[in-house]
């Protein structure tokens, strides 16, 4: 995912910057970008976009009309896709904003157009049988008031996280778990980047959920699958480790009615998205 976008004049002055992920060493980063811009002024990229690898990220850069365009992305991201996004940004900037930038005038509306290019939509499907806590998990992820009464999902509920998670707009698909809807599951998980299989941590439910893992592997083999062992506050709950052994997928503990689990769960999903990108690239 794209972490930040910068446009600099050949003098090193920053014309535009947008950061989607916090940086603990921003001053050092800016100094590096200025030095990179100065160096690129001495070479001829011939309009091409090139990149350099750092420990966990990748810097994409191009020079057009005395402006340097830099995208900082995750190392696991597809290079061709990021290069295409750089090209889109350059085209919009040159077509609509370059004269404003040269005259040091405000780039009104440019921020929103950068978001349209940089922000990624990610489909995350939440799958599990009825009553395991899928909808409560959805409310938890969205930071909403948790329901006190179980209200079964009918069909599918599609909602987006209220904030971007490092510029990924995560769209959550909460699939009804009743048996009569099972015929729809394959279609509803289509094109999902991540599938979250939720169990209630009872042995009976975990054993039943094994067929959900098989379904996901058959229908969306490129999706990253993770298990959620919900209702860990109950005395009969199997441990997440045992649930993971039975399902054969990475599994994490959850008490969906406990708001303290929210940030942890978001980070688990974010990591699954990145690992999915990396696995796809390796293959």
C-alpha positions as CSV (number, residue, x, y, z in Angstrom):
1,X,0.0,0.0,0.0
2,X,1.2,3.5,-0.7
3,X,2.5,5.1,2.4
4,X,3.2,8.6,1.2
5,X,3.3,10.9,-1.9
6,X,5.7,13.8,-2.5
7,X,6.3,16.3,-5.3
8,X,9.4,18.4,-5.1
9,X,10.8,21.2,-7.2
10,X,14.3,20.8,-8.6
11,X,15.5,23.1,-5.9
12,X,14.3,20.6,-3.3
13,X,11.3,22.6,-2.1
14,X,8.3,20.4,-1.3
15,X,5.3,21.4,-3.5
16,X,3.0,18.7,-2.2
17,X,3.1,15.9,0.4
18,X,0.5,13.4,1.6
19,X,1.3,10.8,4.3
20,X,-0.9,7.8,4.8
21,X,1.2,6.2,7.4
22,X,2.9,7.8,10.4
23,X,6.7,8.2,10.2
24,X,8.8,8.4,13.3
25,X,11.7,10.1,11.5
26,X,10.0,12.5,9.1
27,X,12.7,15.1,9.3
28,X,15.3,12.5,8.2
29,X,13.0,11.3,5.4
30,X,12.5,14.8,4.1
31,X,16.2,15.4,4.1
32,X,16.7,12.2,2.2
33,X,14.0,13.2,-0.4
34,X,15.7,16.6,-0.9
35,X,19.1,14.9,-1.4
36,X,17.4,12.4,-3.8
37,X,15.9,15.2,-5.8
38,X,19.2,17.0,-6.1
39,X,20.8,13.8,-7.3
40,X,18.1,13.1,-9.8
41,X,18.7,16.6,-11.2
42,X,22.1,15.3,-12.4
43,X,20.8,12.2,-14.3
44,X,18.4,11.7,-17.2
45,X,15.5,9.3,-16.5
46,X,14.0,10.1,-19.9
47,X,10.5,10.3,-18.3
48,X,10.7,6.7,-16.9
49,X,9.7,5.7,-13.4
50,X,12.4,3.9,-11.4
51,X,12.5,2.6,-7.8
52,X,14.9,1.7,-5.0
53,X,14.4,-0.8,-2.2
54,X,14.8,0.0,1.4
55,X,14.3,-2.4,4.4
56,X,10.5,-2.6,4.3
57,X,9.5,0.0,1.7
58,X,10.2,0.9,-1.9
59,X,10.7,4.4,-3.3
60,X,9.3,5.1,-6.8
61,X,10.4,8.3,-8.5
62,X,10.3,10.1,-11.8
63,X,11.3,13.6,-13.0
64,X,9.0,15.5,-15.3
65,X,9.3,19.2,-16.2
66,X,11.6,20.0,-13.3
67,X,9.4,18.4,-10.7
68,X,10.3,15.1,-8.9
69,X,7.4,12.8,-8.1
70,X,8.0,10.2,-5.3
71,X,5.7,7.4,-4.1
72,X,6.7,5.5,-1.0
73,X,5.0,2.1,-1.0
74,X,5.2,-1.2,0.8
75,X,7.9,-3.5,-0.6
76,X,5.3,-6.2,-1.2
77,X,3.2,-4.0,-3.6
78,X,3.1,-4.8,-7.2
79,X,5.7,-2.6,-8.9
80,X,3.8,-2.3,-12.2
81,X,0.6,-1.1,-10.4
82,X,2.6,1.5,-8.4
83,X,4.3,2.8,-11.5
84,X,0.9,3.1,-13.2
85,X,-0.3,5.2,-10.2
86,X,2.7,7.4,-10.5
87,X,1.9,7.9,-14.2
88,X,-1.7,8.9,-13.4
89,X,-0.5,11.4,-10.8
90,X,2.0,12.9,-13.2
91,X,-0.6,13.3,-15.9
92,X,-3.1,15.0,-13.6
93,X,-0.4,17.3,-12.2
94,X,0.9,18.4,-15.6
95,X,-2.5,18.8,-17.1
96,X,-4.2,20.8,-14.3
97,X,-1.7,22.0,-11.6
98,X,1.8,22.5,-13.0
99,X,1.3,26.2,-13.7
100,X,-0.1,26.8,-10.2
101,X,2.9,24.9,-8.7
102,X,5.3,27.0,-10.7
103,X,3.7,30.2,-9.4
104,X,3.6,28.8,-5.8
105,X,-0.2,29.0,-5.7
106,X,-2.5,26.7,-3.8
107,X,-3.2,23.4,-5.5
108,X,-6.9,23.4,-4.7
109,X,-8.6,20.0,-5.2
110,X,-5.3,18.2,-5.8
111,X,-5.3,16.4,-2.4
112,X,-8.6,14.7,-3.3
113,X,-7.3,13.6,-6.7
114,X,-4.2,12.1,-5.1
115,X,-6.5,10.1,-2.7
116,X,-8.4,8.7,-5.7
117,X,-5.2,7.4,-7.1
118,X,-3.4,6.3,-4.0
119,X,-6.2,4.8,-1.8
120,X,-6.8,1.1,-2.4
121,X,-10.1,-0.7,-1.9
122,X,-9.8,-4.1,-0.2
123,X,-12.6,-6.6,0.2
124,X,-12.6,-8.5,3.4
125,X,-15.2,-11.3,3.8
126,X,-16.3,-12.4,7.2
127,X,-17.5,-16.0,7.0
128,X,-18.9,-18.3,9.7
129,X,-21.9,-20.2,10.9
130,X,-24.9,-18.5,12.6
131,X,-24.4,-17.2,16.1
132,X,-20.6,-17.2,16.2
133,X,-20.3,-13.4,16.5
134,X,-19.6,-12.3,12.9
135,X,-21.9,-9.2,13.0
136,X,-20.6,-8.3,16.5
137,X,-17.1,-8.5,15.1
138,X,-18.2,-6.2,12.3
139,X,-19.5,-3.7,14.8
140,X,-16.3,-3.9,16.8
141,X,-14.2,-3.2,13.7
142,X,-16.3,-0.2,12.8
143,X,-16.1,1.2,16.4
144,X,-19.9,1.0,16.7
145,X,-22.0,0.3,19.8
146,X,-22.0,-3.4,20.3
147,X,-25.4,-5.1,20.1
148,X,-26.9,-6.5,23.3
149,X,-29.3,-8.8,21.4
150,X,-28.4,-11.2,18.6
151,X,-30.0,-10.0,15.4
152,X,-29.2,-12.6,12.6
153,X,-27.8,-11.2,9.4
154,X,-30.0,-11.8,6.4
155,X,-28.1,-12.3,3.2
156,X,-25.1,-10.1,3.3
157,X,-24.2,-6.8,5.1
158,X,-21.6,-4.7,3.3
159,X,-19.9,-1.9,5.3
160,X,-16.7,0.1,5.2
161,X,-14.4,0.9,8.0
162,X,-15.0,4.5,9.1
163,X,-11.4,5.4,8.6
164,X,-8.6,4.4,6.3
165,X,-6.1,1.9,7.6
166,X,-2.9,3.3,6.1
167,X,-4.8,4.3,2.9
168,X,-6.6,1.0,2.4
169,X,-10.4,1.5,2.3
170,X,-11.4,-1.9,3.8
171,X,-14.9,-3.0,2.7
172,X,-16.3,-5.6,5.1
173,X,-18.7,-8.3,3.8
174,X,-20.6,-9.9,6.7
175,X,-22.1,-13.1,5.2
176,X,-25.2,-14.7,6.7
177,X,-24.4,-17.9,8.5
178,X,-27.7,-19.7,8.3
179,X,-27.7,-22.9,6.3
180,X,-30.2,-21.6,3.8
181,X,-27.7,-19.0,2.7
182,X,-24.8,-21.4,2.2
183,X,-25.6,-21.6,-1.6
184,X,-24.6,-17.9,-1.8
185,X,-21.3,-18.1,0.1
186,X,-19.1,-18.9,-3.0
187,X,-20.4,-15.9,-4.9
188,X,-20.2,-13.6,-1.9
189,X,-16.5,-14.3,-1.2
190,X,-15.5,-13.9,-4.8
191,X,-12.6,-11.4,-5.3
192,X,-12.0,-11.1,-1.6
193,X,-8.4,-10.3,-0.7
194,X,-8.9,-11.6,2.8
195,X,-11.4,-14.0,4.3
196,X,-11.9,-14.1,8.0
197,X,-13.5,-17.3,9.3
198,X,-15.1,-16.7,12.7
199,X,-15.8,-19.6,15.1
200,X,-17.3,-19.5,18.6
201,X,-14.4,-21.6,19.9
202,X,-16.5,-24.7,20.6
203,X,-15.2,-28.0,19.3
204,X,-18.5,-28.7,17.4
205,X,-18.4,-25.4,15.6
206,X,-14.7,-25.5,14.9
207,X,-15.0,-28.9,13.3
208,X,-17.9,-27.7,11.2
209,X,-15.9,-24.6,10.1
210,X,-13.3,-26.8,8.5
211,X,-15.5,-27.0,5.4
212,X,-15.5,-23.2,5.2
213,X,-11.7,-23.3,4.9
214,X,-12.0,-25.8,2.1
215,X,-14.7,-23.6,0.4
216,X,-12.5,-20.5,0.5
217,X,-9.4,-22.4,-0.8
218,X,-11.5,-23.8,-3.7
219,X,-13.3,-20.6,-4.6
220,X,-10.7,-17.9,-3.9
221,X,-7.3,-19.6,-3.8
222,X,-5.4,-16.3,-3.9
223,X,-7.2,-14.9,-0.8
224,X,-5.5,-14.8,2.6
225,X,-7.4,-16.8,5.1
226,X,-7.3,-16.2,8.8
227,X,-9.3,-17.7,11.7
228,X,-10.9,-15.9,14.6
229,X,-11.5,-17.9,17.8
230,X,-14.3,-15.7,19.2
231,X,-16.0,-16.0,22.7
232,X,-12.7,-16.7,24.4
233,X,-14.3,-15.4,27.6
234,X,-16.4,-18.6,27.9
235,X,-15.1,-21.4,30.0
236,X,-15.7,-24.0,27.3
237,X,-13.6,-22.2,24.7
238,X,-10.8,-24.0,22.9
239,X,-7.6,-22.0,22.8
240,X,-6.8,-20.1,19.6
241,X,-3.8,-22.4,19.1
242,X,-6.1,-25.5,19.2
243,X,-8.6,-23.9,16.9
244,X,-5.8,-23.1,14.4
245,X,-4.5,-26.6,14.5
246,X,-8.0,-28.0,13.6
247,X,-8.7,-25.4,10.9
248,X,-5.2,-25.5,9.5
249,X,-5.0,-21.7,9.3
250,X,-3.5,-18.9,11.4
251,X,-6.0,-18.2,14.2
252,X,-6.3,-15.4,16.7
253,X,-8.3,-14.9,19.9
254,X,-11.2,-12.6,20.2
255,X,-13.9,-11.4,22.5
256,X,-16.0,-9.4,20.1
257,X,-17.9,-7.7,22.8
258,X,-14.7,-6.3,24.2
259,X,-13.7,-3.0,22.5
260,X,-10.1,-3.4,23.6
261,X,-9.6,-6.1,20.9
262,X,-10.4,-3.6,18.1
263,X,-7.0,-2.2,17.3
264,X,-5.4,-5.6,17.5
265,X,-7.9,-7.1,15.1
266,X,-7.5,-4.2,12.6
267,X,-3.7,-4.8,12.7
268,X,-4.2,-8.6,12.1
269,X,-6.3,-7.8,9.0
270,X,-3.8,-5.3,7.8
271,X,-1.0,-7.8,8.1
272,X,-3.0,-10.4,6.3
273,X,-3.5,-8.0,3.4
274,X,0.2,-7.4,3.2
275,X,1.1,-11.0,3.5
276,X,-1.4,-11.8,0.8
277,X,0.3,-9.3,-1.5
278,X,3.7,-10.8,-0.7
279,X,2.5,-14.4,-1.3
280,X,0.9,-13.5,-4.6
281,X,4.1,-11.8,-5.8
282,X,6.3,-14.7,-4.8
283,X,4.1,-17.1,-6.8
